[in-house]
Amino acid sequence: MNLLITSAASATTQVIAGPLSSSHELRLTDLARNATGEVIANDLDHGSRTDELVSGIDAIVNIGYQGQTGSPNELIDYHTRRMYNLLWAACEAGVKRVVNISTLRLFQDHEENLVVTEKWRTNPRAEDVDLLAAHMAEYVCREFARDRMVQVVNLRLGWPFDSSDTTDTARISADLITDAVEAALVSEELIQWQDIHVQSKVENQRYITNTAARLLPSLAGSL
């Protein structure tokens, strides 16, 4: 596929870009203030430059959590207005699928003994702007999917990434992150808006991953 990955300077993109480049043609983009080297500088405004950014793209991997830094206003603006501009341009260009990378931290305030599934609603505290921004990014993506303009796979990933601390009951490995994105890009078993929770299989695992095992069977051995 021809893939567009947003927030190229983010830690998440650094994890997934190298492995994905072995099987896909990548186009990396970020805001002008973050873009260096071959990364395409684009502020995701409503105009021709955003249209050009998505031209010829088959799917988008959007970093919907901690892809950007800045003031609360800047983060909310990025994950709402700028996200809307990107998705609108993508739909106009015929992009078929968006993989939005979100986080299971949206449920971190719930007691660990609760069985949290994809049916639970997110309701982050406004004081945590990163989580609020992730919530808003999900909301914008969901509205495009529900209008049947584009298919969206919403991957909520565990945390922290690649931790060796055995007390981290929600952790996820870098390999599993990449494998989950790859599987979400190619799966034919998904509905128009699909929430999927992914974390590594660990003792006292905090979140169940039955949906991922069912819809992304290539991950089953790691879940």
Secondary structure, DSSP 4 states (H G I P E B T S, - for coil): -EEEES-TTSHHHHHHHHHHHTTSEEEEEE-TTT--TTSEE----SSHHHHHHHTT-SEEEEE-SSS--S-HHHHHHIIIIIHHHHHHHHHHHT--EEEEEEEGGGGTTS-TTS---TTSPP---TT-HHHHHHHHHHHHHHHHHHTTSSEEEEEEE-SSBT---TT-TT-B-HHHHHHHHHHHHH-SS--SEEEEEE----TT-SS--HHHHHH-GGGGGG-
